[in-house]
Amino acid sequence: MRLDKYLKVSRLIKRRTVANEACDAGRIIANGKPARASYEVKVGDIIEIKLGKNPLKVKVLSVSEYATKETAAGQYEIIP
């Protein structure tokens, strides 16, 4: 699954266009490297999101095309 779509489906970023723009600006880092919106997300990837005041670092636990509000948070694990 594309990175921008994963960020939207997992509800880490509210809109896909915002996720796409964040990738273009270099604010999304996957496995230590700046990631493009077309990056293919895999289980085990570490994604850093540098939006706002608090950067967020998550580990991908699962990748699915659709997620409900209840299951979206189960797709990733926040790394302190």
mmJSON file of the N, C-alpha and C atoms, coordinates in Angstrom:
{"data_MODEL":{"atom_site":{
"group_PDB":["ATOM","ATOM","ATOM","ATOM","ATOM","ATOM","ATOM","ATOM","ATOM","ATOM","ATOM","ATOM","ATOM","ATOM","ATOM","ATOM","ATOM","ATOM","ATOM","ATOM","ATOM","ATOM","ATOM","ATOM","ATOM","ATOM","ATOM","ATOM","ATOM","ATOM","ATOM","ATOM","ATOM","ATOM","ATOM","ATOM","ATOM","ATOM","ATOM","ATOM","ATOM","ATOM","ATOM","ATOM","ATOM","ATOM","ATOM","ATOM","ATOM","ATOM","ATOM","ATOM","ATOM","ATOM","ATOM","ATOM","ATOM","ATOM","ATOM","ATOM","ATOM","ATOM","ATOM","ATOM","ATOM","ATOM","ATOM","ATOM","ATOM","ATOM","ATOM","ATOM","ATOM","ATOM","ATOM","ATOM","ATOM","ATOM","ATOM","ATOM","ATOM","ATOM","ATOM","ATOM","ATOM","ATOM","ATOM","ATOM","ATOM","ATOM","ATOM","ATOM","ATOM","ATOM","ATOM","ATOM","ATOM","ATOM","ATOM","ATOM","ATOM","ATOM","ATOM","ATOM","ATOM","ATOM","ATOM","ATOM","ATOM","ATOM","ATOM","ATOM","ATOM","ATOM","ATOM","ATOM","ATOM","ATOM","ATOM","ATOM","ATOM","ATOM","ATOM","ATOM","ATOM","ATOM","ATOM","ATOM","ATOM","ATOM","ATOM","ATOM","ATOM","ATOM","ATOM","ATOM","ATOM","ATOM","ATOM","ATOM","ATOM","ATOM","ATOM","ATOM","ATOM","ATOM","ATOM","ATOM","ATOM","ATOM","ATOM","ATOM","ATOM","ATOM","ATOM","ATOM","ATOM","ATOM","ATOM","ATOM","ATOM","ATOM","ATOM","ATOM","ATOM","ATOM","ATOM","ATOM","ATOM","ATOM","ATOM","ATOM","ATOM","ATOM","ATOM","ATOM","ATOM","ATOM","ATOM","ATOM","ATOM","ATOM","ATOM","ATOM","ATOM","ATOM","ATOM","ATOM","ATOM","ATOM","ATOM","ATOM","ATOM","ATOM","ATOM","ATOM","ATOM","ATOM","ATOM","ATOM","ATOM","ATOM","ATOM","ATOM","ATOM","ATOM","ATOM","ATOM","ATOM","ATOM","ATOM","ATOM","ATOM","ATOM","ATOM","ATOM","ATOM","ATOM","ATOM","ATOM","ATOM","ATOM","ATOM","ATOM","ATOM","ATOM","ATOM","ATOM","ATOM","ATOM","ATOM","ATOM","ATOM","ATOM","ATOM","ATOM","ATOM","ATOM","ATOM","ATOM"],
"id":[1,2,3,4,5,6,7,8,9,10,11,12,13,14,15,16,17,18,19,20,21,22,23,24,25,26,27,28,29,30,31,32,33,34,35,36,37,38,39,40,41,42,43,44,45,46,47,48,49,50,51,52,53,54,55,56,57,58,59,60,61,62,63,64,65,66,67,68,69,70,71,72,73,74,75,76,77,78,79,80,81,82,83,84,85,86,87,88,89,90,91,92,93,94,95,96,97,98,99,100,101,102,103,104,105,106,107,108,109,110,111,112,113,114,115,116,117,118,119,120,121,122,123,124,125,126,127,128,129,130,131,132,133,134,135,136,137,138,139,140,141,142,143,144,145,146,147,148,149,150,151,152,153,154,155,156,157,158,159,160,161,162,163,164,165,166,167,168,169,170,171,172,173,174,175,176,177,178,179,180,181,182,183,184,185,186,187,188,189,190,191,192,193,194,195,196,197,198,199,200,201,202,203,204,205,206,207,208,209,210,211,212,213,214,215,216,217,218,219,220,221,222,223,224,225,226,227,228,229,230,231,232,233,234,235,236,237,238,239,240],
"type_symbol":["N","C","C","N","C","C","N","C","C","N","C","C","N","C","C","N","C","C","N","C","C","N","C","C","N","C","C","N","C","C","N","C","C","N","C","C","N","C","C","N","C","C","N","C","C","N","C","C","N","C","C","N","C","C","N","C","C","N","C","C","N","C","C","N","C","C","N","C","C","N","C","C","N","C","C","N","C","C","N","C","C","N","C","C","N","C","C","N","C","C","N","C","C","N","C","C","N","C","C","N","C","C","N","C","C","N","C","C","N","C","C","N","C","C","N","C","C","N","C","C","N","C","C","N","C","C","N","C","C","N","C","C","N","C","C","N","C","C","N","C","C","N","C","C","N","C","C","N","C","C","N","C","C","N","C","C","N","C","C","N","C","C","N","C","C","N","C","C","N","C","C","N","C","C","N","C","C","N","C","C","N","C","C","N","C","C","N","C","C","N","C","C","N","C","C","N","C","C","N","C","C","N","C","C","N","C","C","N","C","C","N","C","C","N","C","C","N","C","C","N","C","C","N","C","C","N","C","C","N","C","C","N","C","C","N","C","C","N","C","C"],
"label_atom_id":["N","CA","C","N","CA","C","N","CA","C","N","CA","C","N","CA","C","N","CA","C","N","CA","C","N","CA","C","N","CA","C","N","CA","C","N","CA","C","N","CA","C","N","CA","C","N","CA","C","N","CA","C","N","CA","C","N","CA","C","N","CA","C","N","CA","C","N","CA","C","N","CA","C","N","CA","C","N","CA","C","N","CA","C","N","CA","C","N","CA","C","N","CA","C","N","CA","C","N","CA","C","N","CA","C","N","CA","C","N","CA","C","N","CA","C","N","CA","C","N","CA","C","N","CA","C","N","CA","C","N","CA","C","N","CA","C","N","CA","C","N","CA","C","N","CA","C","N","CA","C","N","CA","C","N","CA","C","N","CA","C","N","CA","C","N","CA","C","N","CA","C","N","CA","C","N","CA","C","N","CA","C","N","CA","C","N","CA","C","N","CA","C","N","CA","C","N","CA","C","N","CA","C","N","CA","C","N","CA","C","N","CA","C","N","CA","C","N","CA","C","N","CA","C","N","CA","C","N","CA","C","N","CA","C","N","CA","C","N","CA","C","N","CA","C","N","CA","C","N","CA","C","N","CA","C","N","CA","C","N","CA","C","N","CA","C","N","CA","C","N","CA","C","N","CA","C","N","CA","C"],
"label_alt_id":[null,null,null,null,null,null,null,null,null,null,null,null,null,null,null,null,null,null,null,null,null,null,null,null,null,null,null,null,null,null,null,null,null,null,null,null,null,null,null,null,null,null,null,null,null,null,null,null,null,null,null,null,null,null,null,null,null,null,null,null,null,null,null,null,null,null,null,null,null,null,null,null,null,null,null,null,null,null,null,null,null,null,null,null,null,null,null,null,null,null,null,null,null,null,null,null,null,null,null,null,null,null,null,null,null,null,null,null,null,null,null,null,null,null,null,null,null,null,null,null,null,null,null,null,null,null,null,null,null,null,null,null,null,null,null,null,null,null,null,null,null,null,null,null,null,null,null,null,null,null,null,null,null,null,null,null,null,null,null,null,null,null,null,null,null,null,null,null,null,null,null,null,null,null,null,null,null,null,null,null,null,null,null,null,null,null,null,null,null,null,null,null,null,null,null,null,null,null,null,null,null,null,null,null,null,null,null,null,null,null,null,null,null,null,null,null,null,null,null,null,null,null,null,null,null,null,null,null,null,null,null,null,null,null,null,null,null,null,null,null],
"label_comp_id":["MET","MET","MET","ARG","ARG","ARG","LEU","LEU","LEU","ASP","ASP","ASP","LYS","LYS","LYS","TYR","TYR","TYR","LEU","LEU","LEU","LYS","LYS","LYS","VAL","VAL","VAL","SER","SER","SER","ARG","ARG","ARG","LEU","LEU","LEU","ILE","ILE","ILE","LYS","LYS","LYS","ARG","ARG","ARG","ARG","ARG","ARG","THR","THR","THR","VAL","VAL","VAL","ALA","ALA","ALA","ASN","ASN","ASN","GLU","GLU","GLU","ALA","ALA","ALA","CYS","CYS","CYS","ASP","ASP","ASP","ALA","ALA","ALA","GLY","GLY","GLY","ARG","ARG","ARG","ILE","ILE","ILE","ILE","ILE","ILE","ALA","ALA","ALA","ASN","ASN","ASN","GLY","GLY","GLY","LYS","LYS","LYS","PRO","PRO","PRO","ALA","ALA","ALA","ARG","ARG","ARG","ALA","ALA","ALA","SER","SER","SER","TYR","TYR","TYR","GLU","GLU","GLU","VAL","VAL","VAL","LYS","LYS","LYS","VAL","VAL","VAL","GLY","GLY","GLY","ASP","ASP","ASP","ILE","ILE","ILE","ILE","ILE","ILE","GLU","GLU","GLU","ILE","ILE","ILE","LYS","LYS","LYS","LEU","LEU","LEU","GLY","GLY","GLY","LYS","LYS","LYS","ASN","ASN","ASN","PRO","PRO","PRO","LEU","LEU","LEU","LYS","LYS","LYS","VAL","VAL","VAL","LYS","LYS","LYS","VAL","VAL","VAL","LEU","LEU","LEU","SER","SER","SER","VAL","VAL","VAL","SER","SER","SER","GLU","GLU","GLU","TYR","TYR","TYR","ALA","ALA","ALA","THR","THR","THR","LYS","LYS","LYS","GLU","GLU","GLU","THR","THR","THR","ALA","ALA","ALA","ALA","ALA","ALA","GLY","GLY","GLY","GLN","GLN","GLN","TYR","TYR","TYR","GLU","GLU","GLU","ILE","ILE","ILE","ILE","ILE","ILE","PRO","PRO","PRO"],
"label_asym_id":["A","A","A","A","A","A","A","A","A","A","A","A","A","A","A","A","A","A","A","A","A","A","A","A","A","A","A","A","A","A","A","A","A","A","A","A","A","A","A","A","A","A","A","A","A","A","A","A","A","A","A","A","A","A","A","A","A","A","A","A","A","A","A","A","A","A","A","A","A","A","A","A","A","A","A","A","A","A","A","A","A","A","A","A","A","A","A","A","A","A","A","A","A","A","A","A","A","A","A","A","A","A","A","A","A","A","A","A","A","A","A","A","A","A","A","A","A","A","A","A","A","A","A","A","A","A","A","A","A","A","A","A","A","A","A","A","A","A","A","A","A","A","A","A","A","A","A","A","A","A","A","A","A","A","A","A","A","A","A","A","A","A","A","A","A","A","A","A","A","A","A","A","A","A","A","A","A","A","A","A","A","A","A","A","A","A","A","A","A","A","A","A","A","A","A","A","A","A","A","A","A","A","A","A","A","A","A","A","A","A","A","A","A","A","A","A","A","A","A","A","A","A","A","A","A","A","A","A","A","A","A","A","A","A","A","A","A","A","A","A"],
"label_entity_id":["1","1","1","1","1","1","1","1","1","1","1","1","1","1","1","1","1","1","1","1","1","1","1","1","1","1","1","1","1","1","1","1","1","1","1","1","1","1","1","1","1","1","1","1","1","1","1","1","1","1","1","1","1","1","1","1","1","1","1","1","1","1","1","1","1","1","1","1","1","1","1","1","1","1","1","1","1","1","1","1","1","1","1","1","1","1","1","1","1","1","1","1","1","1","1","1","1","1","1","1","1","1","1","1","1","1","1","1","1","1","1","1","1","1","1","1","1","1","1","1","1","1","1","1","1","1","1","1","1","1","1","1","1","1","1","1","1","1","1","1","1","1","1","1","1","1","1","1","1","1","1","1","1","1","1","1","1","1","1","1","1","1","1","1","1","1","1","1","1","1","1","1","1","1","1","1","1","1","1","1","1","1","1","1","1","1","1","1","1","1","1","1","1","1","1","1","1","1","1","1","1","1","1","1","1","1","1","1","1","1","1","1","1","1","1","1","1","1","1","1","1","1","1","1","1","1","1","1","1","1","1","1","1","1","1","1","1","1","1","1"],
"label_seq_id":[1,1,1,2,2,2,3,3,3,4,4,4,5,5,5,6,6,6,7,7,7,8,8,8,9,9,9,10,10,10,11,11,11,12,12,12,13,13,13,14,14,14,15,15,15,16,16,16,17,17,17,18,18,18,19,19,19,20,20,20,21,21,21,22,22,22,23,23,23,24,24,24,25,25,25,26,26,26,27,27,27,28,28,28,29,29,29,30,30,30,31,31,31,32,32,32,33,33,33,34,34,34,35,35,35,36,36,36,37,37,37,38,38,38,39,39,39,40,40,40,41,41,41,42,42,42,43,43,43,44,44,44,45,45,45,46,46,46,47,47,47,48,48,48,49,49,49,50,50,50,51,51,51,52,52,52,53,53,53,54,54,54,55,55,55,56,56,56,57,57,57,58,58,58,59,59,59,60,60,60,61,61,61,62,62,62,63,63,63,64,64,64,65,65,65,66,66,66,67,67,67,68,68,68,69,69,69,70,70,70,71,71,71,72,72,72,73,73,73,74,74,74,75,75,75,76,76,76,77,77,77,78,78,78,79,79,79,80,80,80],
"pdbx_PDB_ins_code":[null,null,null,null,null,null,null,null,null,null,null,null,null,null,null,null,null,null,null,null,null,null,null,null,null,null,null,null,null,null,null,null,null,null,null,null,null,null,null,null,null,null,null,null,null,null,null,null,null,null,null,null,null,null,null,null,null,null,null,null,null,null,null,null,null,null,null,null,null,null,null,null,null,null,null,null,null,null,null,null,null,null,null,null,null,null,null,null,null,null,null,null,null,null,null,null,null,null,null,null,null,null,null,null,null,null,null,null,null,null,null,null,null,null,null,null,null,null,null,null,null,null,null,null,null,null,null,null,null,null,null,null,null,null,null,null,null,null,null,null,null,null,null,null,null,null,null,null,null,null,null,null,null,null,null,null,null,null,null,null,null,null,null,null,null,null,null,null,null,null,null,null,null,null,null,null,null,null,null,null,null,null,null,null,null,null,null,null,null,null,null,null,null,null,null,null,null,null,null,null,null,null,null,null,null,null,null,null,null,null,null,null,null,null,null,null,null,null,null,null,null,null,null,null,null,null,null,null,null,null,null,null,null,null,null,null,null,null,null,null],
"Cartn_x":[0.836,0.0,0.885,0.472,1.211,1.245,2.318,2.494,1.403,1.064,0.057,-1.302,-1.634,-2.9,-2.867,-1.727,-1.605,-1.798,-1.197,-1.324,-2.775,-3.531,-4.935,-5.776,-5.587,-6.386,-6.148,-4.909,-4.587,-4.922,-5.374,-5.806,-4.673,-3.461,-2.341,-2.385,-2.833,-3.05,-4.463,-5.174,-6.605,-6.944,-6.189,-6.512,-5.318,-5.628,-4.575,-3.771,-4.421,-3.683,-2.688,-3.062,-2.142,-0.963,-1.235,-0.172,0.759,0.191,0.981,1.884,1.341,2.126,3.215,2.927,3.931,5.087,4.781,5.829,6.692,6.05,6.787,7.688,7.26,8.032,9.143,9.211,10.256,9.957,8.696,8.315,7.986,7.959,7.695,8.969,9.422,10.647,10.302,10.685,10.436,11.777,11.97,13.203,14.456,14.391,15.551,15.814,14.97,15.167,13.893,14.034,12.834,12.065,10.748,9.936,9.022,8.831,7.885,6.501,5.484,4.116,3.895,4.675,4.511,5.263,5.944,6.678,5.716,6.1,5.263,5.501,4.462,4.549,4.474,5.37,5.402,5.334,4.904,4.86,6.273,6.451,7.762,8.45,7.928,8.516,8.384,9.367,9.327,9.07,7.99,7.614,7.655,8.365,8.416,7.633,6.751,5.928,6.299,6.795,7.219,6.258,5.039,4.037,3.674,3.552,3.203,4.363,4.038,5.073,5.624,4.779,5.205,5.425,6.689,6.929,6.414,5.999,5.426,6.208,6.52,7.262,6.434,6.126,5.289,5.923,5.554,5.972,4.73,4.819,3.688,3.488,2.267,1.95,1.146,0.307,-0.466,-0.811,-1.076,-1.435,-2.727,-3.797,-5.059,-5.662,-6.395,-6.959,-8.006,-8.755,-9.837,-9.708,-10.125,-10.11,-11.222,-11.879,-12.888,-12.2,-12.965,-12.407,-11.802,-12.437,-11.979,-10.718,-10.593,-9.462,-8.271,-8.451,-7.371,-6.142,-6.336,-5.206,-4.447,-5.046,-4.386,-3.407,-3.341,-2.425,-1.016,-0.831,0.502,0.703,1.965,2.345,3.211,2.868,3.63,4.913,6.019,7.333,7.708,7.983,8.326,9.704],
"Cartn_y":[-1.172,0.0,1.24,2.255,3.516,4.173,4.891,5.534,6.557,7.4,8.423,7.794,6.702,6.021,5.348,4.746,4.107,5.125,6.291,7.318,7.748,7.784,8.154,7.021,5.782,4.647,4.377,4.509,4.271,5.48,6.549,7.783,8.477,8.301,9.062,10.492,10.649,11.963,11.949,13.051,13.077,12.944,13.615,13.599,13.1,12.425,11.871,12.97,14.074,15.169,15.789,15.882,16.407,15.444,14.139,13.141,13.227,13.436,13.559,14.787,15.913,17.142,17.009,16.307,16.096,15.253,14.266,13.439,14.279,15.112,15.963,16.951,17.407,18.376,17.715,16.378,15.68,15.529,15.635,15.531,14.106,13.181,11.775,10.985,10.231,9.445,7.974,7.127,5.688,4.967,4.249,3.483,4.355,5.572,6.446,7.261,7.149,7.902,8.67,9.872,10.608,9.779,9.678,8.805,9.607,9.083,9.674,9.081,9.731,9.263,7.888,7.554,6.278,5.126,5.374,4.332,3.212,1.965,0.816,0.448,0.611,0.321,-1.187,-1.707,-3.119,-3.279,-4.434,-4.723,-4.664,-3.976,-3.844,-2.527,-1.748,-0.439,0.509,1.378,2.437,3.748,4.435,5.679,6.813,7.881,9.072,10.181,10.833,11.913,13.182,14.173,15.426,16.543,16.474,17.513,18.107,19.413,20.05,20.069,20.244,20.376,19.029,17.994,16.702,15.705,15.346,14.318,12.965,12.129,10.831,9.745,8.673,7.557,6.298,5.584,4.389,3.217,2.011,0.778,0.162,-0.193,-0.755,-2.205,-2.515,-3.871,-4.628,-3.912,-4.549,-3.517,-4.012,-3.153,-3.7,-2.891,-3.308,-2.122,-2.415,-1.37,-0.541,-1.163,-0.469,-0.682,0.324,0.201,1.051,0.541,1.33,2.162,3.012,3.874,3.04,1.909,1.064,0.271,-0.159,-1.005,-0.23,1.058,1.845,1.906,2.083,2.212,0.886,-0.226,-1.516,-1.786,-0.894,-1.092,-0.639,0.074,0.577,0.587,0.703,0.778,2.012,2.87,4.098,3.749,4.252,4.032,5.307,5.209,6.438,6.979],
"Cartn_z":[0.0,0.0,0.0,-0.725,-0.775,0.615,0.888,2.185,2.464,1.487,1.744,2.05,1.38,1.649,3.017,3.39,4.7,5.824,5.684,6.72,6.895,5.807,5.887,6.463,5.965,6.428,7.912,8.359,9.765,10.638,10.008,10.684,11.445,10.959,11.513,10.981,9.734,9.129,8.572,8.764,8.468,6.982,6.122,4.689,3.876,2.783,1.934,1.258,0.886,0.255,1.225,2.501,3.515,3.685,3.667,3.767,2.567,1.385,0.167,0.229,0.68,0.798,1.858,2.953,4.002,3.474,2.654,2.045,1.11,0.293,-0.645,0.087,1.273,2.046,2.858,2.862,3.607,5.083,5.476,6.887,7.322,6.363,6.66,6.373,7.369,7.24,7.47,6.534,6.651,6.74,7.821,8.051,7.94,8.463,8.506,7.264,6.236,4.997,4.656,4.107,3.673,2.647,2.852,2.007,1.099,-0.102,-1.04,-0.775,-1.301,-1.109,-1.736,-2.753,-3.447,-2.778,-1.661,-0.945,-0.538,-0.776,-0.422,1.044,1.858,3.289,3.501,4.373,4.698,6.213,6.666,8.096,8.647,9.773,10.395,10.098,9.161,8.851,10.033,10.197,11.207,10.465,10.831,10.166,11.176,10.826,11.66,10.971,11.73,11.194,11.952,11.228,11.842,11.455,11.967,11.757,13.108,13.169,14.432,15.404,16.672,17.703,18.167,18.145,18.663,17.534,17.268,16.245,16.742,15.813,16.143,15.432,16.155,15.582,15.811,14.715,14.825,14.096,14.537,13.869,13.241,11.969,11.237,11.678,12.176,12.604,11.55,10.808,9.747,8.682,7.479,6.362,5.767,5.787,5.163,4.43,3.371,2.514,3.234,4.145,4.831,6.329,7.084,8.535,9.112,10.125,10.822,11.888,12.511,13.55,14.689,14.988,16.091,15.738,14.488,14.106,13.541,13.287,12.678,13.587,14.879,15.795,15.964,15.59,15.704,14.575,13.593,12.469,12.785,13.882,14.221,15.726,16.12,17.528,17.697,18.644,18.874,19.631,19.113,19.724,20.479,21.766,22.528,22.17],
"occupancy":[1.0,1.0,1.0,1.0,1.0,1.0,1.0,1.0,1.0,1.0,1.0,1.0,1.0,1.0,1.0,1.0,1.0,1.0,1.0,1.0,1.0,1.0,1.0,1.0,1.0,1.0,1.0,1.0,1.0,1.0,1.0,1.0,1.0,1.0,1.0,1.0,1.0,1.0,1.0,1.0,1.0,1.0,1.0,1.0,1.0,1.0,1.0,1.0,1.0,1.0,1.0,1.0,1.0,1.0,1.0,1.0,1.0,1.0,1.0,1.0,1.0,1.0,1.0,1.0,1.0,1.0,1.0,1.0,1.0,1.0,1.0,1.0,1.0,1.0,1.0,1.0,1.0,1.0,1.0,1.0,1.0,1.0,1.0,1.0,1.0,1.0,1.0,1.0,1.0,1.0,1.0,1.0,1.0,1.0,1.0,1.0,1.0,1.0,1.0,1.0,1.0,1.0,1.0,1.0,1.0,1.0,1.0,1.0,1.0,1.0,1.0,1.0,1.0,1.0,1.0,1.0,1.0,1.0,1.0,1.0,1.0,1.0,1.0,1.0,1.0,1.0,1.0,1.0,1.0,1.0,1.0,1.0,1.0,1.0,1.0,1.0,1.0,1.0,1.0,1.0,1.0,1.0,1.0,1.0,1.0,1.0,1.0,1.0,1.0,1.0,1.0,1.0,1.0,1.0,1.0,1.0,1.0,1.0,1.0,1.0,1.0,1.0,1.0,1.0,1.0,1.0,1.0,1.0,1.0,1.0,1.0,1.0,1.0,1.0,1.0,1.0,1.0,1.0,1.0,1.0,1.0,1.0,1.0,1.0,1.0,1.0,1.0,1.0,1.0,1.0,1.0,1.0,1.0,1.0,1.0,1.0,1.0,1.0,1.0,1.0,1.0,1.0,1.0,1.0,1.0,1.0,1.0,1.0,1.0,1.0,1.0,1.0,1.0,1.0,1.0,1.0,1.0,1.0,1.0,1.0,1.0,1.0,1.0,1.0,1.0,1.0,1.0,1.0,1.0,1.0,1.0,1.0,1.0,1.0,1.0,1.0,1.0,1.0,1.0,1.0],
"B_iso_or_equiv":[0.0,0.0,0.0,0.0,0.0,0.0,0.0,0.0,0.0,0.0,0.0,0.0,0.0,0.0,0.0,0.0,0.0,0.0,0.0,0.0,0.0,0.0,0.0,0.0,0.0,0.0,0.0,0.0,0.0,0.0,0.0,0.0,0.0,0.0,0.0,0.0,0.0,0.0,0.0,0.0,0.0,0.0,0.0,0.0,0.0,0.0,0.0,0.0,0.0,0.0,0.0,0.0,0.0,0.0,0.0,0.0,0.0,0.0,0.0,0.0,0.0,0.0,0.0,0.0,0.0,0.0,0.0,0.0,0.0,0.0,0.0,0.0,0.0,0.0,0.0,0.0,0.0,0.0,0.0,0.0,0.0,0.0,0.0,0.0,0.0,0.0,0.0,0.0,0.0,0.0,0.0,0.0,0.0,0.0,0.0,0.0,0.0,0.0,0.0,0.0,0.0,0.0,0.0,0.0,0.0,0.0,0.0,0.0,0.0,0.0,0.0,0.0,0.0,0.0,0.0,0.0,0.0,0.0,0.0,0.0,0.0,0.0,0.0,0.0,0.0,0.0,0.0,0.0,0.0,0.0,0.0,0.0,0.0,0.0,0.0,0.0,0.0,0.0,0.0,0.0,0.0,0.0,0.0,0.0,0.0,0.0,0.0,0.0,0.0,0.0,0.0,0.0,0.0,0.0,0.0,0.0,0.0,0.0,0.0,0.0,0.0,0.0,0.0,0.0,0.0,0.0,0.0,0.0,0.0,0.0,0.0,0.0,0.0,0.0,0.0,0.0,0.0,0.0,0.0,0.0,0.0,0.0,0.0,0.0,0.0,0.0,0.0,0.0,0.0,0.0,0.0,0.0,0.0,0.0,0.0,0.0,0.0,0.0,0.0,0.0,0.0,0.0,0.0,0.0,0.0,0.0,0.0,0.0,0.0,0.0,0.0,0.0,0.0,0.0,0.0,0.0,0.0,0.0,0.0,0.0,0.0,0.0,0.0,0.0,0.0,0.0,0.0,0.0,0.0,0.0,0.0,0.0,0.0,0.0,0.0,0.0,0.0,0.0,0.0,0.0],
"pdbx_formal_charge":[null,null,null,null,null,null,null,null,null,null,null,null,null,null,null,null,null,null,null,null,null,null,null,null,null,null,null,null,null,null,null,null,null,null,null,null,null,null,null,null,null,null,null,null,null,null,null,null,null,null,null,null,null,null,null,null,null,null,null,null,null,null,null,null,null,null,null,null,null,null,null,null,null,null,null,null,null,null,null,null,null,null,null,null,null,null,null,null,null,null,null,null,null,null,null,null,null,null,null,null,null,null,null,null,null,null,null,null,null,null,null,null,null,null,null,null,null,null,null,null,null,null,null,null,null,null,null,null,null,null,null,null,null,null,null,null,null,null,null,null,null,null,null,null,null,null,null,null,null,null,null,null,null,null,null,null,null,null,null,null,null,null,null,null,null,null,null,null,null,null,null,null,null,null,null,null,null,null,null,null,null,null,null,null,null,null,null,null,null,null,null,null,null,null,null,null,null,null,null,null,null,null,null,null,null,null,null,null,null,null,null,null,null,null,null,null,null,null,null,null,null,null,null,null,null,null,null,null,null,null,null,null,null,null,null,null,null,null,null,null],
"auth_seq_id":[1,1,1,2,2,2,3,3,3,4,4,4,5,5,5,6,6,6,7,7,7,8,8,8,9,9,9,10,10,10,11,11,11,12,12,12,13,13,13,14,14,14,15,15,15,16,16,16,17,17,17,18,18,18,19,19,19,20,20,20,21,21,21,22,22,22,23,23,23,24,24,24,25,25,25,26,26,26,27,27,27,28,28,28,29,29,29,30,30,30,31,31,31,32,32,32,33,33,33,34,34,34,35,35,35,36,36,36,37,37,37,38,38,38,39,39,39,40,40,40,41,41,41,42,42,42,43,43,43,44,44,44,45,45,45,46,46,46,47,47,47,48,48,48,49,49,49,50,50,50,51,51,51,52,52,52,53,53,53,54,54,54,55,55,55,56,56,56,57,57,57,58,58,58,59,59,59,60,60,60,61,61,61,62,62,62,63,63,63,64,64,64,65,65,65,66,66,66,67,67,67,68,68,68,69,69,69,70,70,70,71,71,71,72,72,72,73,73,73,74,74,74,75,75,75,76,76,76,77,77,77,78,78,78,79,79,79,80,80,80],
"auth_comp_id":["MET","MET","MET","ARG","ARG","ARG","LEU","LEU","LEU","ASP","ASP","ASP","LYS","LYS","LYS","TYR","TYR","TYR","LEU","LEU","LEU","LYS","LYS","LYS","VAL","VAL","VAL","SER","SER","SER","ARG","ARG","ARG","LEU","LEU","LEU","ILE","ILE","ILE","LYS","LYS","LYS","ARG","ARG","ARG","ARG","ARG","ARG","THR","THR","THR","VAL","VAL","VAL","ALA","ALA","ALA","ASN","ASN","ASN","GLU","GLU","GLU","ALA","ALA","ALA","CYS","CYS","CYS","ASP","ASP","ASP","ALA","ALA","ALA","GLY","GLY","GLY","ARG","ARG","ARG","ILE","ILE","ILE","ILE","ILE","ILE","ALA","ALA","ALA","ASN","ASN","ASN","GLY","GLY","GLY","LYS","LYS","LYS","PRO","PRO","PRO","ALA","ALA","ALA","ARG","ARG","ARG","ALA","ALA","ALA","SER","SER","SER","TYR","TYR","TYR","GLU","GLU","GLU","VAL","VAL","VAL","LYS","LYS","LYS","VAL","VAL","VAL","GLY","GLY","GLY","ASP","ASP","ASP","ILE","ILE","ILE","ILE","ILE","ILE","GLU","GLU","GLU","ILE","ILE","ILE","LYS","LYS","LYS","LEU","LEU","LEU","GLY","GLY","GLY","LYS","LYS","LYS","ASN","ASN","ASN","PRO","PRO","PRO","LEU","LEU","LEU","LYS","LYS","LYS","VAL","VAL","VAL","LYS","LYS","LYS","VAL","VAL","VAL","LEU","LEU","LEU","SER","SER","SER","VAL","VAL","VAL","SER","SER","SER","GLU","GLU","GLU","TYR","TYR","TYR","ALA","ALA","ALA","THR","THR","THR","LYS","LYS","LYS","GLU","GLU","GLU","THR","THR","THR","ALA","ALA","ALA","ALA","ALA","ALA","GLY","GLY","GLY","GLN","GLN","GLN","TYR","TYR","TYR","GLU","GLU","GLU","ILE","ILE","ILE","ILE","ILE","ILE","PRO","PRO","PRO"],
"auth_asym_id":["A","A","A","A","A","A","A","A","A","A","A","A","A","A","A","A","A","A","A","A","A","A","A","A","A","A","A","A","A","A","A","A","A","A","A","A","A","A","A","A","A","A","A","A","A","A","A","A","A","A","A","A","A","A","A","A","A","A","A","A","A","A","A","A","A","A","A","A","A","A","A","A","A","A","A","A","A","A","A","A","A","A","A","A","A","A","A","A","A","A","A","A","A","A","A","A","A","A","A","A","A","A","A","A","A","A","A","A","A","A","A","A","A","A","A","A","A","A","A","A","A","A","A","A","A","A","A","A","A","A","A","A","A","A","A","A","A","A","A","A","A","A","A","A","A","A","A","A","A","A","A","A","A","A","A","A","A","A","A","A","A","A","A","A","A","A","A","A","A","A","A","A","A","A","A","A","A","A","A","A","A","A","A","A","A","A","A","A","A","A","A","A","A","A","A","A","A","A","A","A","A","A","A","A","A","A","A","A","A","A","A","A","A","A","A","A","A","A","A","A","A","A","A","A","A","A","A","A","A","A","A","A","A","A","A","A","A","A","A","A"],
"auth_atom_id":["N","CA","C","N","CA","C","N","CA","C","N","CA","C","N","CA","C","N","CA","C","N","CA","C","N","CA","C","N","CA","C","N","CA","C","N","CA","C","N","CA","C","N","CA","C","N","CA","C","N","CA","C","N","CA","C","N","CA","C","N","CA","C","N","CA","C","N","CA","C","N","CA","C","N","CA","C","N","CA","C","N","CA","C","N","CA","C","N","CA","C","N","CA","C","N","CA","C","N","CA","C","N","CA","C","N","CA","C","N","CA","C","N","CA","C","N","CA","C","N","CA","C","N","CA","C","N","CA","C","N","CA","C","N","CA","C","N","CA","C","N","CA","C","N","CA","C","N","CA","C","N","CA","C","N","CA","C","N","CA","C","N","CA","C","N","CA","C","N","CA","C","N","CA","C","N","CA","C","N","CA","C","N","CA","C","N","CA","C","N","CA","C","N","CA","C","N","CA","C","N","CA","C","N","CA","C","N","CA","C","N","CA","C","N","CA","C","N","CA","C","N","CA","C","N","CA","C","N","CA","C","N","CA","C","N","CA","C","N","CA","C","N","CA","C","N","CA","C","N","CA","C","N","CA","C","N","CA","C","N","CA","C","N","CA","C","N","CA","C","N","CA","C","N","CA","C","N","CA","C"],
"pdbx_PDB_model_num":[1,1,1,1,1,1,1,1,1,1,1,1,1,1,1,1,1,1,1,1,1,1,1,1,1,1,1,1,1,1,1,1,1,1,1,1,1,1,1,1,1,1,1,1,1,1,1,1,1,1,1,1,1,1,1,1,1,1,1,1,1,1,1,1,1,1,1,1,1,1,1,1,1,1,1,1,1,1,1,1,1,1,1,1,1,1,1,1,1,1,1,1,1,1,1,1,1,1,1,1,1,1,1,1,1,1,1,1,1,1,1,1,1,1,1,1,1,1,1,1,1,1,1,1,1,1,1,1,1,1,1,1,1,1,1,1,1,1,1,1,1,1,1,1,1,1,1,1,1,1,1,1,1,1,1,1,1,1,1,1,1,1,1,1,1,1,1,1,1,1,1,1,1,1,1,1,1,1,1,1,1,1,1,1,1,1,1,1,1,1,1,1,1,1,1,1,1,1,1,1,1,1,1,1,1,1,1,1,1,1,1,1,1,1,1,1,1,1,1,1,1,1,1,1,1,1,1,1,1,1,1,1,1,1,1,1,1,1,1,1]
}}}
